[in-house]
Amino acid sequence: MQFEAHLVELQRKHRTLDQLIEEEMAHPGADDLRIGELKRKKLRIKEEIAKLDGMLH
């Protein structure tokens, strides 16, 4: 159960980061460094989601 709850939380964070990236990119003077940082965070979370998902299935 703990893994599942953690997986759900990671998925929520992944969606939130996706929204933040979209919002940041929509601005004319988007901060490329910030976007890169957010994308790296999103990738780390995606990798952790895949790892946990593999453990559950």
PyMOL Python script that loads the backbone (N, CA, C, O; Angstrom):
from pymol import cmd

cmd.read_pdbstr("""\
ATOM      1  N   MET A   1       0.822  -1.200   0.000  1.00  0.00           N
ATOM      2  CA  MET A   1       0.000   0.000   0.000  1.00  0.00           C
ATOM      3  C   MET A   1       0.868   1.266   0.000  1.00  0.00           C
ATOM      4  O   MET A   1       0.535   2.249  -0.662  1.00  0.00           O
ATOM      5  N   GLN A   2       1.960   1.239   0.731  1.00  0.00           N
ATOM      6  CA  GLN A   2       2.829   2.411   0.779  1.00  0.00           C
ATOM      7  C   GLN A   2       3.373   2.754  -0.596  1.00  0.00           C
ATOM      8  O   GLN A   2       3.441   3.923  -0.976  1.00  0.00           O
ATOM      9  N   PHE A   3       3.765   1.710  -1.348  1.00  0.00           N
ATOM     10  CA  PHE A   3       4.280   1.943  -2.694  1.00  0.00           C
ATOM     11  C   PHE A   3       3.224   2.598  -3.569  1.00  0.00           C
ATOM     12  O   PHE A   3       3.519   3.518  -4.331  1.00  0.00           O
ATOM     13  N   GLU A   4       1.988   2.115  -3.453  1.00  0.00           N
ATOM     14  CA  GLU A   4       0.905   2.655  -4.280  1.00  0.00           C
ATOM     15  C   GLU A   4       0.636   4.117  -3.948  1.00  0.00           C
ATOM     16  O   GLU A   4       0.444   4.934  -4.848  1.00  0.00           O
ATOM     17  N   ALA A   5       0.623   4.449  -2.667  1.00  0.00           N
ATOM     18  CA  ALA A   5       0.397   5.834  -2.252  1.00  0.00           C
ATOM     19  C   ALA A   5       1.538   6.725  -2.745  1.00  0.00           C
ATOM     20  O   ALA A   5       1.311   7.847  -3.199  1.00  0.00           O
ATOM     21  N   HIS A   6       2.747   6.220  -2.652  1.00  0.00           N
ATOM     22  CA  HIS A   6       3.909   6.983  -3.119  1.00  0.00           C
ATOM     23  C   HIS A   6       3.833   7.167  -4.636  1.00  0.00           C
ATOM     24  O   HIS A   6       4.150   8.237  -5.156  1.00  0.00           O
ATOM     25  N   LEU A   7       3.411   6.117  -5.334  1.00  0.00           N
ATOM     26  CA  LEU A   7       3.269   6.181  -6.787  1.00  0.00           C
ATOM     27  C   LEU A   7       2.237   7.234  -7.180  1.00  0.00           C
ATOM     28  O   LEU A   7       2.467   8.013  -8.105  1.00  0.00           O
ATOM     29  N   VAL A   8       1.120   7.260  -6.496  1.00  0.00           N
ATOM     30  CA  VAL A   8       0.074   8.249  -6.780  1.00  0.00           C
ATOM     31  C   VAL A   8       0.599   9.661  -6.542  1.00  0.00           C
ATOM     32  O   VAL A   8       0.327  10.569  -7.327  1.00  0.00           O
ATOM     33  N   GLU A   9       1.343   9.842  -5.473  1.00  0.00           N
ATOM     34  CA  GLU A   9       1.911  11.164  -5.167  1.00  0.00           C
ATOM     35  C   GLU A   9       2.919  11.583  -6.236  1.00  0.00           C
ATOM     36  O   GLU A   9       2.942  12.744  -6.646  1.00  0.00           O
ATOM     37  N   LEU A  10       3.741  10.658  -6.682  1.00  0.00           N
ATOM     38  CA  LEU A  10       4.707  10.967  -7.740  1.00  0.00           C
ATOM     39  C   LEU A  10       3.993  11.334  -9.038  1.00  0.00           C
ATOM     40  O   LEU A  10       4.417  12.251  -9.742  1.00  0.00           O
ATOM     41  N   GLN A  11       2.924  10.630  -9.355  1.00  0.00           N
ATOM     42  CA  GLN A  11       2.159  10.940 -10.564  1.00  0.00           C
ATOM     43  C   GLN A  11       1.551  12.336 -10.472  1.00  0.00           C
ATOM     44  O   GLN A  11       1.501  13.066 -11.461  1.00  0.00           O
ATOM     45  N   ARG A  12       1.087  12.701  -9.275  1.00  0.00           N
ATOM     46  CA  ARG A  12       0.534  14.046  -9.071  1.00  0.00           C
ATOM     47  C   ARG A  12       1.623  15.100  -9.279  1.00  0.00           C
ATOM     48  O   ARG A  12       1.390  16.116  -9.935  1.00  0.00           O
ATOM     49  N   LYS A  13       2.807  14.858  -8.721  1.00  0.00           N
ATOM     50  CA  LYS A  13       3.921  15.795  -8.882  1.00  0.00           C
ATOM     51  C   LYS A  13       4.327  15.906 -10.348  1.00  0.00           C
ATOM     52  O   LYS A  13       4.656  16.993 -10.822  1.00  0.00           O
ATOM     53  N   HIS A  14       4.304  14.793 -11.062  1.00  0.00           N
ATOM     54  CA  HIS A  14       4.669  14.772 -12.482  1.00  0.00           C
ATOM     55  C   HIS A  14       3.702  15.652 -13.276  1.00  0.00           C
ATOM     56  O   HIS A  14       4.129  16.441 -14.119  1.00  0.00           O
ATOM     57  N   ARG A  15       2.402  15.516 -13.007  1.00  0.00           N
ATOM     58  CA  ARG A  15       1.392  16.347 -13.694  1.00  0.00           C
ATOM     59  C   ARG A  15       1.579  17.827 -13.356  1.00  0.00           C
ATOM     60  O   ARG A  15       1.467  18.688 -14.228  1.00  0.00           O
ATOM     61  N   THR A  16       1.863  18.111 -12.094  1.00  0.00           N
ATOM     62  CA  THR A  16       2.069  19.493 -11.664  1.00  0.00           C
ATOM     63  C   THR A  16       3.272  20.105 -12.375  1.00  0.00           C
ATOM     64  O   THR A  16       3.209  21.243 -12.841  1.00  0.00           O
ATOM     65  N   LEU A  17       4.357  19.356 -12.457  1.00  0.00           N
ATOM     66  CA  LEU A  17       5.548  19.852 -13.155  1.00  0.00           C
ATOM     67  C   LEU A  17       5.254  20.074 -14.631  1.00  0.00           C
ATOM     68  O   LEU A  17       5.726  21.047 -15.219  1.00  0.00           O
ATOM     69  N   ASP A  18       4.482  19.183 -15.230  1.00  0.00           N
ATOM     70  CA  ASP A  18       4.107  19.337 -16.633  1.00  0.00           C
ATOM     71  C   ASP A  18       3.351  20.649 -16.838  1.00  0.00           C
ATOM     72  O   ASP A  18       3.593  21.369 -17.807  1.00  0.00           O
ATOM     73  N   GLN A  19       2.441  20.951 -15.925  1.00  0.00           N
ATOM     74  CA  GLN A  19       1.678  22.204 -16.006  1.00  0.00           C
ATOM     75  C   GLN A  19       2.595  23.412 -15.829  1.00  0.00           C
ATOM     76  O   GLN A  19       2.471  24.404 -16.547  1.00  0.00           O
ATOM     77  N   LEU A  20       3.510  23.323 -14.874  1.00  0.00           N
ATOM     78  CA  LEU A  20       4.443  24.433 -14.641  1.00  0.00           C
ATOM     79  C   LEU A  20       5.314  24.686 -15.868  1.00  0.00           C
ATOM     80  O   LEU A  20       5.569  25.834 -16.230  1.00  0.00           O
ATOM     81  N   ILE A  21       5.765  23.614 -16.500  1.00  0.00           N
ATOM     82  CA  ILE A  21       6.590  23.750 -17.704  1.00  0.00           C
ATOM     83  C   ILE A  21       5.786  24.421 -18.808  1.00  0.00           C
ATOM     84  O   ILE A  21       6.280  25.332 -19.471  1.00  0.00           O
ATOM     85  N   GLU A  22       4.561  23.979 -19.006  1.00  0.00           N
ATOM     86  CA  GLU A  22       3.700  24.572 -20.038  1.00  0.00           C
ATOM     87  C   GLU A  22       3.477  26.060 -19.766  1.00  0.00           C
ATOM     88  O   GLU A  22       3.557  26.881 -20.680  1.00  0.00           O
ATOM     89  N   GLU A  23       3.197  26.404 -18.506  1.00  0.00           N
ATOM     90  CA  GLU A  23       2.970  27.805 -18.138  1.00  0.00           C
ATOM     91  C   GLU A  23       4.229  28.638 -18.373  1.00  0.00           C
ATOM     92  O   GLU A  23       4.161  29.745 -18.908  1.00  0.00           O
ATOM     93  N   GLU A  24       5.365  28.102 -17.972  1.00  0.00           N
ATOM     94  CA  GLU A  24       6.634  28.828 -18.124  1.00  0.00           C
ATOM     95  C   GLU A  24       6.945  29.051 -19.605  1.00  0.00           C
ATOM     96  O   GLU A  24       7.399  30.128 -19.989  1.00  0.00           O
ATOM     97  N   MET A  25       6.703  28.044 -20.426  1.00  0.00           N
ATOM     98  CA  MET A  25       6.996  28.143 -21.854  1.00  0.00           C
ATOM     99  C   MET A  25       6.034  29.086 -22.573  1.00  0.00           C
ATOM    100  O   MET A  25       6.350  29.587 -23.652  1.00  0.00           O
ATOM    101  N   ALA A  26       4.872  29.329 -21.987  1.00  0.00           N
ATOM    102  CA  ALA A  26       3.877  30.203 -22.605  1.00  0.00           C
ATOM    103  C   ALA A  26       4.259  31.680 -22.484  1.00  0.00           C
ATOM    104  O   ALA A  26       3.770  32.514 -23.245  1.00  0.00           O
ATOM    105  N   HIS A  27       5.128  31.997 -21.535  1.00  0.00           N
ATOM    106  CA  HIS A  27       5.547  33.384 -21.346  1.00  0.00           C
ATOM    107  C   HIS A  27       6.561  33.777 -22.417  1.00  0.00           C
ATOM    108  O   HIS A  27       7.442  32.990 -22.763  1.00  0.00           O
ATOM    109  N   PRO A  28       6.436  34.989 -22.937  1.00  0.00           N
ATOM    110  CA  PRO A  28       7.365  35.442 -23.986  1.00  0.00           C
ATOM    111  C   PRO A  28       8.831  35.416 -23.546  1.00  0.00           C
ATOM    112  O   PRO A  28       9.702  35.035 -24.329  1.00  0.00           O
ATOM    113  N   GLY A  29       9.103  35.804 -22.343  1.00  0.00           N
ATOM    114  CA  GLY A  29      10.485  35.834 -21.853  1.00  0.00           C
ATOM    115  C   GLY A  29      10.776  34.645 -20.960  1.00  0.00           C
ATOM    116  O   GLY A  29      11.323  34.803 -19.868  1.00  0.00           O
ATOM    117  N   ALA A  30      10.415  33.464 -21.413  1.00  0.00           N
ATOM    118  CA  ALA A  30      10.563  32.257 -20.606  1.00  0.00           C
ATOM    119  C   ALA A  30      12.017  32.065 -20.170  1.00  0.00           C
ATOM    120  O   ALA A  30      12.949  32.286 -20.944  1.00  0.00           O
ATOM    121  N   ASP A  31      12.183  31.658 -18.938  1.00  0.00           N
ATOM    122  CA  ASP A  31      13.503  31.411 -18.363  1.00  0.00           C
ATOM    123  C   ASP A  31      13.941  29.992 -18.737  1.00  0.00           C
ATOM    124  O   ASP A  31      13.451  29.012 -18.176  1.00  0.00           O
ATOM    125  N   ASP A  32      14.868  29.898 -19.688  1.00  0.00           N
ATOM    126  CA  ASP A  32      15.319  28.590 -20.177  1.00  0.00           C
ATOM    127  C   ASP A  32      15.960  27.744 -19.076  1.00  0.00           C
ATOM    128  O   ASP A  32      15.815  26.522 -19.067  1.00  0.00           O
ATOM    129  N   LEU A  33      16.659  28.385 -18.161  1.00  0.00           N
ATOM    130  CA  LEU A  33      17.282  27.639 -17.068  1.00  0.00           C
ATOM    131  C   LEU A  33      16.223  27.021 -16.166  1.00  0.00           C
ATOM    132  O   LEU A  33      16.336  25.865 -15.756  1.00  0.00           O
ATOM    133  N   ARG A  34      15.203  27.798 -15.865  1.00  0.00           N
ATOM    134  CA  ARG A  34      14.103  27.285 -15.026  1.00  0.00           C
ATOM    135  C   ARG A  34      13.379  26.148 -15.733  1.00  0.00           C
ATOM    136  O   ARG A  34      13.062  25.133 -15.112  1.00  0.00           O
ATOM    137  N   ILE A  35      13.119  26.307 -17.014  1.00  0.00           N
ATOM    138  CA  ILE A  35      12.438  25.260 -17.776  1.00  0.00           C
ATOM    139  C   ILE A  35      13.284  23.984 -17.773  1.00  0.00           C
ATOM    140  O   ILE A  35      12.757  22.887 -17.591  1.00  0.00           O
ATOM    141  N   GLY A  36      14.578  24.130 -17.970  1.00  0.00           N
ATOM    142  CA  GLY A  36      15.475  22.974 -17.942  1.00  0.00           C
ATOM    143  C   GLY A  36      15.470  22.277 -16.596  1.00  0.00           C
ATOM    144  O   GLY A  36      15.467  21.048 -16.520  1.00  0.00           O
ATOM    145  N   GLU A  37      15.468  23.070 -15.534  1.00  0.00           N
ATOM    146  CA  GLU A  37      15.431  22.518 -14.178  1.00  0.00           C
ATOM    147  C   GLU A  37      14.136  21.742 -13.956  1.00  0.00           C
ATOM    148  O   GLU A  37      14.151  20.632 -13.424  1.00  0.00           O
ATOM    149  N   LEU A  38      13.021  22.335 -14.367  1.00  0.00           N
ATOM    150  CA  LEU A  38      11.727  21.668 -14.208  1.00  0.00           C
ATOM    151  C   LEU A  38      11.666  20.374 -15.017  1.00  0.00           C
ATOM    152  O   LEU A  38      11.126  19.370 -14.551  1.00  0.00           O
ATOM    153  N   LYS A  39      12.217  20.400 -16.219  1.00  0.00           N
ATOM    154  CA  LYS A  39      12.217  19.198 -17.064  1.00  0.00           C
ATOM    155  C   LYS A  39      13.078  18.091 -16.451  1.00  0.00           C
ATOM    156  O   LYS A  39      12.718  16.915 -16.521  1.00  0.00           O
ATOM    157  N   ARG A  40      14.199  18.458 -15.858  1.00  0.00           N
ATOM    158  CA  ARG A  40      15.053  17.450 -15.206  1.00  0.00           C
ATOM    159  C   ARG A  40      14.343  16.840 -14.001  1.00  0.00           C
ATOM    160  O   ARG A  40      14.414  15.632 -13.776  1.00  0.00           O
ATOM    161  N   LYS A  41      13.659  17.683 -13.229  1.00  0.00           N
ATOM    162  CA  LYS A  41      12.885  17.184 -12.091  1.00  0.00           C
ATOM    163  C   LYS A  41      11.808  16.219 -12.568  1.00  0.00           C
ATOM    164  O   LYS A  41      11.607  15.150 -11.991  1.00  0.00           O
ATOM    165  N   LYS A  42      11.122  16.619 -13.631  1.00  0.00           N
ATOM    166  CA  LYS A  42      10.050  15.795 -14.188  1.00  0.00           C
ATOM    167  C   LYS A  42      10.605  14.443 -14.648  1.00  0.00           C
ATOM    168  O   LYS A  42       9.975  13.408 -14.429  1.00  0.00           O
ATOM    169  N   LEU A  43      11.766  14.451 -15.276  1.00  0.00           N
ATOM    170  CA  LEU A  43      12.381  13.211 -15.743  1.00  0.00           C
ATOM    171  C   LEU A  43      12.754  12.303 -14.571  1.00  0.00           C
ATOM    172  O   LEU A  43      12.530  11.093 -14.627  1.00  0.00           O
ATOM    173  N   ARG A  44      13.322  12.883 -13.510  1.00  0.00           N
ATOM    174  CA  ARG A  44      13.673  12.076 -12.331  1.00  0.00           C
ATOM    175  C   ARG A  44      12.430  11.426 -11.735  1.00  0.00           C
ATOM    176  O   ARG A  44      12.456  10.261 -11.340  1.00  0.00           O
ATOM    177  N   ILE A  45      11.343  12.189 -11.674  1.00  0.00           N
ATOM    178  CA  ILE A  45      10.097  11.648 -11.140  1.00  0.00           C
ATOM    179  C   ILE A  45       9.561  10.555 -12.059  1.00  0.00           C
ATOM    180  O   ILE A  45       9.081   9.524 -11.587  1.00  0.00           O
ATOM    181  N   LYS A  46       9.640  10.777 -13.361  1.00  0.00           N
ATOM    182  CA  LYS A  46       9.178   9.769 -14.322  1.00  0.00           C
ATOM    183  C   LYS A  46       9.957   8.465 -14.148  1.00  0.00           C
ATOM    184  O   LYS A  46       9.375   7.381 -14.184  1.00  0.00           O
ATOM    185  N   GLU A  47      11.268   8.571 -13.960  1.00  0.00           N
ATOM    186  CA  GLU A  47      12.096   7.384 -13.754  1.00  0.00           C
ATOM    187  C   GLU A  47      11.717   6.667 -12.464  1.00  0.00           C
ATOM    188  O   GLU A  47      11.679   5.438 -12.425  1.00  0.00           O
ATOM    189  N   GLU A  48      11.438   7.423 -11.416  1.00  0.00           N
ATOM    190  CA  GLU A  48      11.040   6.817 -10.148  1.00  0.00           C
ATOM    191  C   GLU A  48       9.666   6.157 -10.271  1.00  0.00           C
ATOM    192  O   GLU A  48       9.429   5.096  -9.693  1.00  0.00           O
ATOM    193  N   ILE A  49       8.764   6.789 -11.024  1.00  0.00           N
ATOM    194  CA  ILE A  49       7.448   6.192 -11.269  1.00  0.00           C
ATOM    195  C   ILE A  49       7.614   4.849 -11.981  1.00  0.00           C
ATOM    196  O   ILE A  49       6.984   3.862 -11.602  1.00  0.00           O
ATOM    197  N   ALA A  50       8.451   4.813 -13.000  1.00  0.00           N
ATOM    198  CA  ALA A  50       8.676   3.572 -13.752  1.00  0.00           C
ATOM    199  C   ALA A  50       9.256   2.487 -12.847  1.00  0.00           C
ATOM    200  O   ALA A  50       8.869   1.322 -12.937  1.00  0.00           O
ATOM    201  N   LYS A  51      10.177   2.874 -11.984  1.00  0.00           N
ATOM    202  CA  LYS A  51      10.795   1.919 -11.059  1.00  0.00           C
ATOM    203  C   LYS A  51       9.749   1.344 -10.102  1.00  0.00           C
ATOM    204  O   LYS A  51       9.671   0.129  -9.923  1.00  0.00           O
ATOM    205  N   LEU A  52       8.952   2.211  -9.494  1.00  0.00           N
ATOM    206  CA  LEU A  52       7.922   1.753  -8.563  1.00  0.00           C
ATOM    207  C   LEU A  52       6.851   0.937  -9.273  1.00  0.00           C
ATOM    208  O   LEU A  52       6.373  -0.068  -8.747  1.00  0.00           O
ATOM    209  N   ASP A  53       6.483   1.371 -10.455  1.00  0.00           N
ATOM    210  CA  ASP A  53       5.467   0.651 -11.218  1.00  0.00           C
ATOM    211  C   ASP A  53       5.956  -0.761 -11.537  1.00  0.00           C
ATOM    212  O   ASP A  53       5.179  -1.715 -11.499  1.00  0.00           O
ATOM    213  N   GLY A  54       7.231  -0.890 -11.848  1.00  0.00           N
ATOM    214  CA  GLY A  54       7.813  -2.204 -12.109  1.00  0.00           C
ATOM    215  C   GLY A  54       7.805  -3.089 -10.876  1.00  0.00           C
ATOM    216  O   GLY A  54       7.646  -4.305 -10.984  1.00  0.00           O
ATOM    217  N   MET A  55       7.974  -2.490  -9.710  1.00  0.00           N
ATOM    218  CA  MET A  55       7.958  -3.257  -8.463  1.00  0.00           C
ATOM    219  C   MET A  55       6.549  -3.731  -8.127  1.00  0.00           C
ATOM    220  O   MET A  55       6.377  -4.782  -7.508  1.00  0.00           O
ATOM    221  N   LEU A  56       5.549  -2.967  -8.529  1.00  0.00           N
ATOM    222  CA  LEU A  56       4.162  -3.317  -8.215  1.00  0.00           C
ATOM    223  C   LEU A  56       3.589  -4.342  -9.186  1.00  0.00           C
ATOM    224  O   LEU A  56       2.657  -5.071  -8.847  1.00  0.00           O
ATOM    225  N   HIS A  57       4.143  -4.397 -10.386  1.00  0.00           N
ATOM    226  CA  HIS A  57       3.574  -5.303 -11.396  1.00  0.00           C
ATOM    227  C   HIS A  57       4.506  -6.415 -11.735  1.00  0.00           C
ATOM    228  O   HIS A  57       4.180  -7.263 -12.565  1.00  0.00           O
TER     229      HIS A  57
END
""", "prot")
cmd.dss("prot")
cmd.show_as("cartoon", "prot")
cmd.util.cbc("prot")
cmd.orient("prot")
